[in-house]
Amino acid sequence: MRRSLVIVGAGPRGTGLIERIAANAPELYGGSGLDLHLVDPHPPGAGRIWRAAQSPLLWMNSHAEDVTMFTDETVDMAGPVRPGPTLHEWAGIDGRTFADRQLQGAYLRWVHEQAVAALPESVTVHHHPRRALRVSGPREGRQQVWLEGRSRPLLADLVVLTLGHLDAEPDDEQRALAEYARTHGLVHLPPDFTADSDLSALAPGEPVLVRGFGLAFVDLMALLTEGRGGRYEGDTYLPSGREPVLHVGSRRGVPYHSKIGYDWTGERPPLPRFLGPDRIDELLGRPDGFDFRRDVWPLVEKELGFAHYHRLFTVQPERTAMRWSDFEEKYAAGDGADIRALVASAVPDPRDRLDLARLDRPLRGVRFASHEEFQEGLREYVEADLGRRHDPSHSADLAVFLGLLSVYGQLVRLGDIGGWWHGFFSYLASGPPGPRLRQLLALSRAGVVRFVGADMEVRAEGGEFRASSPTVPGHVVAARALVEARLPEPTVRRALDPLLRGLHAEGAAESPDGLLRVDRTDGRLLDRQGRPHPRRFALGPHTDGRTPGAFTRPRTGGPAFRQNDATARAALEFLATLAGRAAA
């Protein structure tokens, strides 16, 4: 009997899993055949997020040379390395290009085709352009995957969920705001994928409150300006007259840091140093568990500081007052106040010191006398950020970026450590391209974008929405439209996906933040007793093993690649065992 594997979700994570199945099958699977079923209403490879049917104004936030779907020797995995081209090599474009998402979708479709072509001849791939509604079946028997519009299920020896980003039902605050909008004839757009939002209700010239200053805002900004006929001439924006006026704020009150605009040269910091596999093993082995802020964050701070100062001392020693060997010895032995005192004595210029708290909340405690004064102040902040992130004399910032990648790769093993870390990582390491922030400055000068401030508060009162911030005391912005510029939270309980909700109802475990709990070794779903399901796996942002993304920059040990390899090998070994039993 032919074995059957169902992958629900055929976007980049599903494609990455297929690539690892193809790479590992010659070693691990010698069965009489395998049916591999891909279930996804969107085209394989690109999936929903990277589909061709979206505006070419929407860019990636990574250079084309920093995007790959292929493994290399830096990935810590048991399976074989199968190298392949980065996006810029495949597309034949400048590596420093920020490609649009349509081009990335084409790359992903090609990678998918290559992965399928590399499968053994005994593997047959079937694509089902439908939604999966439910998974049923006994723990020790074949699973049934029920599809929309089909009365009979797909039979599967194993099921792997690679669902990607999902829609979610609104939380209590969003429901209240939506009801208020309906009652008073206002516009309220809840958290969503900007490419899927209907922006037609945002009227030209009208004020719009925007809560969120990350990548979803950048997409919104592009669609409501150039997308409505405006254009840039150098650093000047020429409006079409069809733009609304965007009043944007957030918890931090500032945009994500610009992508770094120069290449790495010279020696890399030897990472991991203070937060490596041994420390993760020690944290996982604590009988009473661990607390992120108390036990993990100090190690993260020390690791990022080590990356920063290693670069500063080895490349710009004239900006330090101590030999690196002496600094390193004292840094390794110290913590907290000891390290702060060491840095103060060894690094004379405060601008050369790493202050993560200041980086995280640059407007904390800062007050402006007027709204206009704040507009000028934030433009100066963005200009300074752009200047520094494109100046190789501050290459310690790029070392911190490499440190963030290293830390993330380790923290994945700890499971759900809360959403704060993911947001902090994205804010520092996954911000917009520099040209997007230049556009933001031009839009601010043109009056199309207005800054609200940090800890933005939105109230529904007086038949309208009102926003304020302690950054500009006493200033209030009123509007008849509110946009929540962020992705929906990937929680199991609030997911609109019926398959996930069904798994939760049947006993699948969830983390404190509402993510699916999975076995850290191979991605098997855990039940509420902590038992791994022998026939169900999950990878991606809806799990407590989520990673920065399904693809990554080359030679950084991509944790998603490591997870894909472990799941592929576990699945193939299980299927091979079943095939062996059947043959016997």
C-alpha positions as CSV (number, residue, x, y, z in Angstrom):
1,M,0.0,0.0,0.0
2,R,1.3,3.4,-0.9
3,R,2.0,5.7,2.0
4,S,0.4,9.2,2.1
5,L,1.6,12.5,3.5
6,V,-0.6,15.6,3.5
7,I,0.9,19.0,3.8
8,V,-1.7,21.7,4.7
9,G,-0.2,25.0,3.4
10,A,1.8,25.2,0.2
11,G,3.5,28.5,0.7
12,P,7.2,29.0,1.4
13,R,7.2,26.9,4.6
14,G,5.5,24.0,2.8
15,T,7.9,24.4,-0.1
16,G,10.9,24.3,2.3
17,L,9.6,21.1,3.8
18,I,9.2,19.5,0.4
19,E,12.8,20.5,-0.4
20,R,14.0,18.8,2.7
21,I,11.9,15.7,2.0
22,A,13.6,15.5,-1.5
23,A,17.0,16.0,0.1
24,N,16.6,13.3,2.8
25,A,14.4,10.7,0.9
26,P,17.4,8.9,-0.8
27,E,18.8,8.1,2.7
28,L,15.6,7.5,4.7
29,Y,12.8,6.3,2.5
30,G,12.9,3.3,0.3
31,G,9.2,2.5,0.4
32,S,7.1,1.3,-2.5
33,G,5.8,4.8,-3.2
34,L,4.5,7.9,-1.6
35,D,1.6,10.2,-2.3
36,L,2.3,13.7,-1.2
37,H,-0.8,15.9,-1.1
38,L,-0.6,19.7,-0.9
39,V,-3.7,21.5,0.3
40,D,-3.9,25.2,-0.3
41,P,-6.4,27.4,-2.2
42,H,-3.4,29.6,-3.3
43,P,-0.7,28.7,-5.8
44,P,2.0,26.4,-4.5
45,G,5.3,28.1,-3.6
46,A,4.1,31.7,-3.3
47,G,1.0,31.0,-1.2
48,R,-1.2,33.8,-0.1
49,I,1.4,36.4,1.1
50,W,3.6,36.2,-2.0
51,R,0.9,35.6,-4.6
52,A,1.2,37.3,-8.0
53,A,-2.2,39.1,-7.6
54,Q,-1.0,42.1,-5.5
55,S,0.3,45.6,-6.1
56,P,3.8,45.9,-7.5
57,L,4.2,48.8,-5.1
58,L,4.6,46.3,-2.2
59,W,8.2,45.5,-1.7
60,M,10.2,43.0,0.3
61,N,12.0,44.5,3.3
62,S,15.2,42.6,2.5
63,H,17.9,43.0,-0.1
64,A,17.6,40.5,-2.9
65,E,21.0,39.1,-2.0
66,D,19.8,38.4,1.6
67,V,16.9,36.1,0.5
68,T,17.4,32.4,0.0
69,M,15.3,29.3,0.2
70,F,18.3,27.0,0.2
71,T,20.5,25.4,2.9
72,D,24.2,25.8,3.4
73,E,26.8,24.4,5.8
74,T,25.9,27.0,8.5
75,V,22.5,25.2,9.1
76,D,22.8,22.8,12.0
77,M,20.9,19.8,10.6
78,A,21.3,16.1,10.1
79,G,20.3,16.1,6.4
80,P,22.4,16.9,3.4
81,V,23.1,20.5,2.2
82,R,21.4,21.2,-1.2
83,P,22.7,24.7,-2.3
84,G,20.7,26.9,-4.6
85,P,20.6,30.5,-5.8
86,T,19.5,33.5,-3.8
87,L,16.7,35.7,-5.1
88,H,19.2,38.1,-6.8
89,E,21.2,35.3,-8.4
90,W,18.0,33.7,-9.7
91,A,16.4,36.9,-11.0
92,G,19.7,38.4,-12.3
93,I,19.2,41.7,-10.5
94,D,21.4,43.8,-8.3
95,G,21.9,42.2,-4.9
96,R,21.1,45.5,-3.2
97,T,17.6,45.7,-4.8
98,F,14.5,45.6,-2.7
99,A,12.5,43.4,-5.0
100,D,8.7,43.6,-5.1
101,R,6.6,40.8,-3.7
102,Q,5.5,39.6,-7.1
103,L,9.1,38.8,-8.0
104,Q,9.7,37.0,-4.7
105,G,6.5,35.0,-5.5
106,A,7.9,34.0,-8.8
107,Y,11.2,32.9,-7.1
108,L,9.2,30.9,-4.6
109,R,7.2,29.2,-7.4
110,W,10.4,28.2,-9.1
111,V,11.9,26.8,-5.9
112,H,8.7,24.8,-5.4
113,E,9.0,23.4,-8.9
114,Q,12.7,22.5,-8.3
115,A,11.8,20.8,-5.0
116,V,9.1,18.7,-6.6
117,A,11.4,17.8,-9.5
118,A,14.0,16.6,-7.0
119,L,11.7,14.1,-5.3
120,P,12.3,10.4,-6.0
121,E,10.3,9.0,-8.9
122,S,8.2,6.9,-6.5
123,V,6.8,10.1,-5.0
124,T,3.7,11.6,-6.6
125,V,2.6,15.1,-5.8
126,H,-1.1,16.1,-5.8
127,H,-2.2,19.7,-5.4
128,H,-5.7,20.4,-3.9
129,P,-6.6,24.1,-4.4
130,R,-9.0,24.0,-1.5
131,R,-9.1,24.9,2.2
132,A,-8.6,22.1,4.8
133,L,-11.4,22.3,7.3
134,R,-10.6,19.5,9.8
135,V,-8.2,16.7,10.7
136,S,-9.6,13.6,12.4
137,G,-8.4,10.1,13.1
138,P,-7.0,8.0,15.9
139,R,-3.5,8.6,17.3
140,E,-2.3,5.2,16.1
141,G,-4.1,5.1,12.7
142,R,-4.5,6.9,9.4
143,Q,-5.7,10.5,9.6
144,Q,-8.5,12.0,7.6
145,V,-8.1,15.5,6.2
146,W,-11.5,17.0,5.3
147,L,-11.5,19.6,2.5
148,E,-13.9,22.3,1.6
149,G,-16.3,21.2,-1.1
150,R,-15.4,17.5,-0.8
151,S,-17.6,14.9,0.9
152,R,-14.7,12.4,1.3
153,P,-11.5,13.1,3.2
154,L,-7.9,12.7,2.1
155,L,-6.4,9.7,3.9
156,A,-3.0,10.4,5.4
157,D,-0.4,8.4,7.3
158,L,1.0,11.8,8.4
159,V,-0.2,15.4,8.4
160,V,2.0,18.4,8.5
161,L,0.5,21.9,9.0
162,T,2.5,24.7,7.4
163,L,-0.3,27.2,7.5
164,G,1.6,30.5,7.5
165,H,0.0,33.7,8.6
166,L,-3.8,33.4,9.4
167,D,-6.8,35.6,9.9
168,A,-8.1,36.0,13.4
169,E,-11.4,37.1,14.9
170,P,-11.3,40.4,16.7
171,D,-10.4,40.7,20.4
172,D,-12.7,42.5,22.8
173,E,-11.3,46.0,22.1
174,Q,-11.5,45.5,18.3
175,R,-15.1,44.2,18.6
176,A,-16.1,47.3,20.6
177,L,-14.4,49.7,18.1
178,A,-16.1,47.9,15.2
179,E,-19.5,48.2,16.9
180,Y,-18.9,51.8,17.6
181,A,-18.0,52.4,14.0
182,R,-21.2,50.7,12.8
183,T,-23.4,52.7,15.2
184,H,-21.9,56.1,14.2
185,G,-21.2,55.5,10.5
186,L,-17.4,55.5,10.9
187,V,-14.7,53.4,9.2
188,H,-12.8,50.8,11.3
189,L,-10.3,48.5,9.6
190,P,-9.1,45.8,12.0
191,P,-5.7,44.1,12.0
192,D,-5.2,42.5,8.5
193,F,-2.8,41.9,5.7
194,T,-2.7,45.3,4.0
195,A,-2.8,43.8,0.5
196,D,-6.1,42.2,1.4
197,S,-7.7,45.3,3.1
198,D,-10.4,47.3,1.3
199,L,-9.0,50.8,1.5
200,S,-11.6,52.5,-0.7
201,A,-13.6,53.8,2.3
202,L,-10.6,56.0,3.3
203,A,-11.6,59.3,1.6
204,P,-9.3,61.8,0.0
205,G,-8.2,64.6,2.2
206,E,-9.9,63.1,5.3
207,P,-7.9,62.4,8.5
208,V,-7.3,58.7,9.2
209,L,-5.9,57.4,12.5
210,V,-3.4,54.7,12.0
211,R,-2.3,52.6,15.0
212,G,0.9,50.7,14.1
213,F,4.2,52.0,12.8
214,G,5.8,48.7,11.4
215,L,5.8,47.1,8.0
216,A,2.0,46.9,7.7
217,F,2.0,50.7,8.0
218,V,4.6,51.0,5.3
219,D,2.4,49.0,2.9
220,L,-0.6,51.1,3.8
221,M,1.5,54.3,3.2
222,A,2.5,53.1,-0.3
223,L,-1.0,52.0,-1.4
224,L,-2.6,55.3,-0.2
225,T,0.0,57.6,-1.8
226,E,1.6,56.2,-5.0
227,G,-1.2,53.7,-5.2
228,R,-3.6,56.7,-5.6
229,G,-1.5,58.5,-8.2
230,G,1.0,60.5,-6.2
231,R,4.6,60.5,-7.1
232,Y,8.1,61.4,-5.9
233,E,10.5,63.8,-7.4
234,G,13.7,63.3,-5.5
235,D,12.9,64.0,-1.8
236,T,9.7,65.8,-2.7
237,Y,6.2,64.1,-2.8
238,L,3.8,65.5,-5.3
239,P,0.2,64.6,-4.2
240,S,-2.5,63.5,-6.5
241,G,-5.2,65.0,-4.3
242,R,-6.7,61.6,-3.6
243,E,-4.7,60.8,-0.5
244,P,-6.2,60.8,3.0
245,V,-4.1,62.4,5.8
246,L,-2.5,59.6,7.9
247,H,-2.1,60.3,11.6
248,V,0.2,57.5,12.7
249,G,1.3,56.4,16.2
250,S,2.2,53.3,18.1
251,R,3.5,52.0,21.4
252,R,7.0,53.2,20.5
253,G,5.8,56.1,18.4
254,V,8.6,55.7,15.8
255,P,9.0,53.6,12.7
256,Y,11.0,50.4,12.7
257,H,14.7,50.9,12.2
258,S,15.9,51.1,8.6
259,K,17.5,48.1,7.0
260,I,21.3,48.5,7.1
261,G,22.6,49.7,3.8
262,Y,26.2,48.4,3.6
263,D,27.9,45.0,3.4
264,W,29.8,43.2,6.1
265,T,33.6,43.2,5.8
266,G,36.3,41.5,7.9
267,E,36.0,39.2,10.9
268,R,32.6,38.2,12.2
269,P,31.9,38.1,15.9
270,P,32.3,34.5,17.2
271,L,28.7,33.8,18.0
272,P,27.1,32.3,20.0
273,R,29.2,33.2,23.0
274,F,27.0,33.7,26.0
275,L,23.7,32.2,24.7
276,G,24.6,29.0,23.0
277,P,23.1,25.5,23.0
278,D,24.6,24.6,26.4
279,R,22.8,27.6,28.0
280,I,19.6,26.7,26.3
281,D,19.9,23.1,27.6
282,E,20.5,24.4,31.1
283,L,17.4,26.6,30.9
284,L,15.3,23.8,29.6
285,G,16.6,21.5,32.3
286,R,15.5,23.7,35.2
287,P,12.9,21.8,37.2
288,D,11.0,25.0,38.1
289,G,11.2,26.4,34.6
290,F,12.6,29.9,33.7
291,D,11.4,33.4,33.4
292,F,12.3,35.3,30.2
293,R,13.0,38.7,31.8
294,R,14.9,37.3,34.8
295,D,16.8,34.3,33.3
296,V,16.9,34.8,29.5
297,W,17.0,38.5,28.7
298,P,20.3,39.2,30.6
299,L,21.9,36.6,28.4
300,V,20.4,38.2,25.3
301,E,21.7,41.6,26.4
302,K,25.2,40.2,27.0
303,E,25.3,38.3,23.7
304,L,24.2,41.4,21.7
305,G,26.7,43.6,23.6
306,F,29.5,41.1,22.9
307,A,28.7,41.3,19.1
308,H,28.6,45.1,19.3
309,Y,31.9,45.6,21.2
310,H,33.8,42.9,19.4
311,R,33.2,44.8,16.1
312,L,33.9,48.2,17.7
313,F,37.2,47.2,19.3
314,T,38.5,45.1,16.4
315,V,37.6,47.6,13.6
316,Q,37.7,51.0,15.3
317,P,40.1,50.6,18.2
318,E,40.8,54.4,18.2
319,R,37.3,54.9,19.5
320,T,38.0,52.7,22.6
321,A,40.2,53.2,25.7
322,M,41.2,49.6,26.4
323,R,42.7,46.6,24.7
324,W,40.1,44.2,23.4
325,S,41.7,41.2,25.3
326,D,41.4,43.1,28.6
327,F,37.8,44.3,27.8
328,E,36.7,40.8,26.7
329,E,38.0,39.2,29.9
330,K,36.2,41.7,32.2
331,Y,33.1,41.6,30.0
332,A,32.9,37.8,30.2
333,A,33.2,37.8,34.0
334,G,30.8,40.7,34.7
335,D,27.1,41.3,34.5
336,G,24.6,44.2,35.0
337,A,26.2,47.2,36.7
338,D,29.7,45.7,36.3
339,I,29.4,45.7,32.5
340,R,27.9,49.2,32.5
341,A,30.8,50.5,34.4
342,L,33.3,48.7,32.2
343,V,31.7,50.1,29.0
344,A,31.6,53.6,30.5
345,S,35.4,53.5,31.1
346,A,36.4,51.7,27.9
347,V,34.1,53.4,25.3
348,P,34.4,57.2,25.7
349,D,31.6,58.3,23.2
350,P,28.1,57.4,24.4
351,R,27.1,57.0,20.8
352,D,29.4,54.0,20.5
353,R,27.8,52.3,23.4
354,L,24.9,49.8,23.0
355,D,21.8,50.9,24.9
356,L,19.1,48.4,24.1
357,A,16.5,50.1,26.4
358,R,17.0,53.4,24.6
359,L,16.9,51.7,21.2
360,D,13.6,50.0,22.1
361,R,11.8,53.1,23.5
362,P,13.5,56.2,22.1
363,L,10.6,58.5,23.0
364,R,10.2,57.3,26.6
365,G,10.1,60.3,28.9
366,V,10.5,62.7,25.9
367,R,7.9,65.6,25.6
368,F,7.4,68.1,22.9
369,A,5.7,71.5,23.4
370,S,3.6,71.4,20.3
371,H,2.4,69.0,17.6
372,E,4.5,70.8,14.9
373,E,7.6,70.7,17.1
374,F,7.2,66.9,17.3
375,Q,6.8,66.6,13.5
376,E,10.2,68.2,13.1
377,G,11.7,66.2,16.0
378,L,10.6,62.9,14.6
379,R,11.8,63.8,11.1
380,E,15.2,64.5,12.6
381,Y,15.1,61.1,14.4
382,V,14.4,59.3,11.1
383,E,17.1,61.2,9.3
384,A,19.6,60.3,12.0
385,D,18.6,56.6,11.9
386,L,18.9,56.6,8.1
387,G,22.3,58.2,8.3
388,R,23.7,55.8,10.9
389,R,22.2,52.7,9.2
390,H,23.9,53.5,6.0
391,D,27.3,54.5,7.5
392,P,29.9,51.7,7.7
393,S,31.7,53.6,10.4
394,H,28.8,52.4,12.6
395,S,29.2,48.7,11.5
396,A,28.8,47.6,15.2
397,D,25.1,48.0,14.4
398,L,25.4,45.3,11.7
399,A,27.2,43.1,14.3
400,V,24.2,43.5,16.6
401,F,22.0,42.4,13.7
402,L,24.1,39.3,13.3
403,G,23.8,38.8,17.1
404,L,20.0,39.1,16.8
405,L,20.0,36.3,14.2
406,S,22.1,34.1,16.4
407,V,20.0,34.8,19.5
408,Y,16.8,34.0,17.6
409,G,18.2,30.7,16.4
410,Q,18.8,29.7,20.0
411,L,15.6,31.1,21.5
412,V,13.5,29.1,19.1
413,R,14.3,26.0,21.2
414,L,12.7,27.6,24.3
415,G,9.2,27.6,22.8
416,D,6.8,30.4,23.5
417,I,8.7,33.1,25.3
418,G,6.1,35.8,24.7
419,G,5.4,38.2,21.9
420,W,7.6,41.0,23.2
421,W,10.8,39.4,21.9
422,H,9.4,38.8,18.4
423,G,8.3,42.4,18.2
424,F,11.7,43.7,19.5
425,F,13.6,41.6,16.9
426,S,11.4,42.8,14.1
427,Y,11.8,46.5,15.2
428,L,15.6,46.3,15.2
429,A,16.3,43.7,12.5
430,S,13.4,43.6,10.1
431,G,12.5,47.2,9.4
432,P,11.7,48.9,6.1
433,P,14.1,49.6,3.3
434,G,15.9,52.9,3.6
435,P,14.1,54.3,0.5
436,R,10.8,53.7,2.3
437,L,11.8,55.9,5.2
438,R,13.0,58.6,2.7
439,Q,9.4,58.4,1.3
440,L,8.0,58.8,4.8
441,L,10.0,61.9,5.3
442,A,8.8,63.4,2.0
443,L,5.2,62.5,3.0
444,S,5.6,64.2,6.3
445,R,6.9,67.3,4.8
446,A,4.0,67.3,2.3
447,G,1.5,67.0,5.2
448,V,0.2,63.6,4.0
449,V,1.6,61.8,7.1
450,R,1.4,63.3,10.6
451,F,3.0,61.7,13.7
452,V,1.0,61.2,16.8
453,G,3.6,59.9,19.3
454,A,4.4,57.0,21.6
455,D,1.9,55.1,23.7
456,M,-0.8,56.2,21.3
457,E,-4.3,56.0,22.9
458,V,-7.4,55.7,20.8
459,R,-10.8,56.6,22.3
460,A,-14.2,56.2,20.7
461,E,-16.3,59.2,21.9
462,G,-18.3,62.1,20.6
463,G,-19.3,60.1,17.5
464,E,-15.7,59.9,16.3
465,F,-12.3,58.3,17.0
466,R,-9.8,60.4,19.0
467,A,-6.1,59.8,19.4
468,S,-3.6,61.3,21.8
469,S,-0.1,60.6,23.1
470,P,1.9,61.7,26.1
471,T,4.7,62.7,23.7
472,V,2.7,65.9,22.9
473,P,0.7,66.6,26.0
474,G,-2.8,68.0,25.4
475,H,-2.8,67.4,21.6
476,V,-5.8,65.3,20.3
477,V,-6.5,64.2,16.7
478,A,-10.1,63.4,15.7
479,A,-11.1,61.3,12.7
480,R,-13.9,59.3,11.3
481,A,-11.6,56.4,10.3
482,L,-9.3,54.2,12.2
483,V,-6.9,51.6,10.7
484,E,-5.1,49.0,12.8
485,A,-1.9,48.6,10.9
486,R,-0.6,45.3,12.1
487,L,-1.1,41.6,11.4
488,P,-3.6,39.6,13.3
489,E,-2.3,37.8,16.4
490,P,-1.5,34.1,15.5
491,T,-3.5,32.6,18.4
492,V,-5.2,29.2,18.2
493,R,-8.4,30.3,20.1
494,R,-9.0,33.4,17.9
495,A,-7.9,31.9,14.6
496,L,-10.6,32.0,11.9
497,D,-9.1,28.8,10.5
498,P,-11.5,26.0,11.4
499,L,-8.8,23.3,11.3
500,L,-6.8,25.0,14.0
501,R,-9.8,25.6,16.2
502,G,-10.9,22.0,15.7
503,L,-7.4,20.8,16.9
504,H,-7.7,23.0,20.0
505,A,-11.2,21.7,20.8
506,E,-9.9,18.1,20.5
507,G,-7.1,18.7,23.0
508,A,-4.1,20.2,21.2
509,A,-2.0,22.1,23.7
510,E,-1.5,25.9,23.5
511,S,1.2,28.1,25.0
512,P,0.5,30.9,27.4
513,D,0.4,33.3,24.4
514,G,-2.1,31.0,22.6
515,L,0.3,29.3,20.1
516,L,0.1,25.6,19.2
517,R,2.6,23.8,21.3
518,V,5.0,21.5,19.3
519,D,7.8,19.1,20.2
520,R,11.0,21.1,19.9
521,T,12.9,18.2,18.3
522,D,10.7,17.5,15.3
523,G,7.6,19.7,15.3
524,R,5.1,17.0,16.4
525,L,1.9,18.5,17.9
526,L,1.6,18.2,21.7
527,D,-1.6,17.4,23.6
528,R,-2.4,19.0,27.0
529,Q,-0.6,16.2,28.8
530,G,2.6,17.0,26.8
531,R,2.4,13.9,24.6
532,P,3.6,14.3,21.0
533,H,1.1,13.1,18.4
534,P,2.7,10.4,16.3
535,R,1.0,11.5,13.1
536,R,0.6,15.3,13.2
537,F,3.2,18.0,12.9
538,A,3.1,21.8,12.6
539,L,5.6,24.4,11.5
540,G,5.3,28.2,11.3
541,P,4.0,31.3,13.0
542,H,1.0,29.7,14.7
543,T,3.3,27.4,16.7
544,D,5.5,28.1,19.7
545,G,8.5,27.1,17.6
546,R,8.0,30.1,15.3
547,T,11.1,31.6,13.6
548,P,11.8,35.0,12.0
549,G,10.6,33.7,8.6
550,A,10.3,30.8,6.2
551,F,13.4,32.0,4.3
552,T,16.5,33.9,5.5
553,R,19.7,35.5,4.5
554,P,22.5,33.1,3.4
555,R,25.0,31.7,5.8
556,T,23.2,32.6,9.0
557,G,22.1,29.1,10.0
558,G,18.4,29.7,9.3
559,P,16.4,28.1,12.1
560,A,13.4,27.5,9.8
561,F,15.7,25.4,7.6
562,R,16.8,23.4,10.6
563,Q,13.2,22.8,11.7
564,N,12.2,21.8,8.2
565,D,15.0,19.2,8.0
566,A,14.1,17.7,11.4
567,T,10.4,17.4,10.5
568,A,11.2,15.9,7.1
569,R,13.5,13.3,8.6
570,A,11.1,12.4,11.3
571,A,8.3,12.0,8.8
572,L,10.3,10.0,6.3
573,E,11.6,7.6,9.1
574,F,8.0,7.1,10.3
575,L,6.7,6.4,6.8
576,A,9.7,4.1,6.1
577,T,8.8,2.1,9.3
578,L,5.2,1.8,8.1
579,A,6.3,0.7,4.7
580,G,8.6,-1.9,6.2
581,R,5.8,-3.3,8.4
582,A,3.5,-3.6,5.4
583,A,6.2,-5.4,3.4
584,A,6.8,-7.8,6.2
